[in-house]
Amino acid sequence: MPVMKKRVLLLAACWLIGPAALAAHDPAPGEMLSAIEGTWEGRLSYRDYQPPHAMVELPTRLFVAAEAADSLVLHFVYEDGPGKIVHGYQQMRFDLEGGTLAWRSGSVTPESVTCAIEEFEQAGGRWTVSFKCPPPPGEDGGPSRHRMEASAGAWTLQKQERTTEGAWLLRNRYEFRRGPG
């Protein structure tokens, strides 16, 4: 085959394959999400559902990965009693312009809710997002309020639920520091 014909075929092949190759390069996660990717160590504090409703603390590890430029995958691992290791999986997709957070929890019977972002602030390498979520499908109760604060070295996520009297009550709080990678 003449050299010119080979070059034309090679150029045509590159032209046809080029768009597919470009599509393989998704955007990198933003600074906010990149800062919290990795391994975290800390604790889960939660209000026991049984009287006297005391706060319970469990050592917890968290693994965070960016799934896309606007979403995180969270893998929680905690010990809920001797020899009982519990795993929790969540996915959070942030739409800051639209003011929403799509939140999916669980892997066996996943639950998804769309939450309204009420506050977003980013300053000095630290960001805070507050959002309100409806109850998961099929559950009674009112909305829940959440506040996430993160930086390169600390990450917290707090959940409050409304009592029957209308007051907001702390349901749980995750607190983490950067762990060994």
N, C-alpha and C positions, 0 to 999 in steps of 0.2 A: 504494500500500500504506500503510495507516495506520502512524503512528509507533510505536505500541505493538507492532504485529506485527513491525516491523523490529527493534525492541529485543529482542524474544523470539528472533527468528531469529539475531541477532548474538550474544546470550548463549548460545544453544544451540551455535552454531558455535565460540565460544570454549571452551565446556565440552568439546566433542569434540576440539578441537585442543590444548587445554591440556596434557593428559598427555604428548603427543608432544613438545611444546615443552620441558617440564620434563626429559624423558629426554635431550634434547640437551645438557644441562649436566652433563658428567662432573666428578668431583671433581678439584681441582688436585693436581699432584704434591706429595708431602710435602717438607718442608724439605731433607731429605737429597738427594733427586733434583734438586730445583730448584737447589741450590747448584752442581751440576756440569754443568748444561746450558750449551751454548755451544761455543766454539772453543778448542782447546788445541794447544800446540806442545811438542815434546819429542823423545824418542827411544825406539826399541825396541832393547833389548839382548837377544841370544839366543845360546845355546850352539850352535855349529855342529855339525851331525850328522856331519860328516867329520872324521877325525883332523887335527890334534891337538885338536879340540873346543874351540877358542878362542872367546871371547865376541866377537860381531860387533855393531856398533852402526849403526843406520840412523836418519837424521832422520825424524821422524814427525809428522803432524798428526792430530788427532782432533776429530771433530764429534759432540757429544752432544745428544740430544733426548729429552725425556720422551715416551713413547708413550702412557702411561696413568699413573694416580696411583701405580702400583707398578712401572713398568717403564721401562727406558732402551733407546734405540737408539743404537748406537755405529758410527761410520764412520771407519775408520783409513785413512790414505793415507801410504805411505812409498815411498822410492826404493830399490829393490833392485838397484843397479848402474846404470851410465850409461844414461839414457833408459828405464829399466824402472820405471814407476810401478805400484805394487800397491795395490789397494783391498781392505779387509776389512770385513765387515759382521757385527755381532753384536747380539743382543737379550737383555736380562737382565730377568727378572721376579722380583721379590723378594716372598717370603711370609715376613715376619719372625715372625709368630705361629706359622706352621706349620713354621718352621725350614728352608725350602727356597729354592733359587734355580733357576729354569728358565732354561737358557742355550742359546741357539740361535746357531750360527755358520755363516756362509756364505750365499750367495744362489743359486748355481748348483746345488750339491748340499748343502743345509743339513743340519747335524748338530745334534741336540738331546740334552741331558742334563739330568737333575735332580740338583742338587748339595745336599749337606747343609750348612747354615750351622752352623759350630762356634762362632763368636764374633761378636757384634755389639756395638759400643760407639760411643756418640755423646756427645761432650763438647766444649765450647768451640768450636763451629763446625767440628769435625773429626769424621769418622766412619770407623770401621774395620769391615770385615766379612771374616772368614776362612771359607772353605768348602772342602769336599772333594768332588771329582767322580769318577764312574766313567769309564773310558775311553769315548770315543764308540763307538756301535754299529759292529761290524765291525773294530775295532782291537784289537790285542794290547796287553798291558801292564796295569799296575795303575792305581790311582787317582792323581789329581793333586791337589795342594794349592794353593790360591790365597789371596792376601791383597790386598784392595783398601783403599786409604786415600785419603780425599778431603777437601778443604775448598774454599772458594771460590777459592783461588789455586793449589792443587797437587793432582795426581791421580796415583796409582800403582796398577799392577796387576801382581802377580808370580805366576808359576807355578813350582811345583816338581814333579818327578817322582821316583818311587822307583826307585833303581838295583836291579840284580839282587842286590846285597849287602844291600839293605834300607834304605840311607841315602837321605835326601831331597836331591836335586840341583836347583839353580836351572836351569830350562829357558829362561825368558824373563822380561823385566821391561820394562814400559812406564812411563816417567816423563814427566810433563807439567806445564807451567805455563800459566796462562791466556794465551791468544793474542789477537791482534786479532779483534774480533768482526765 
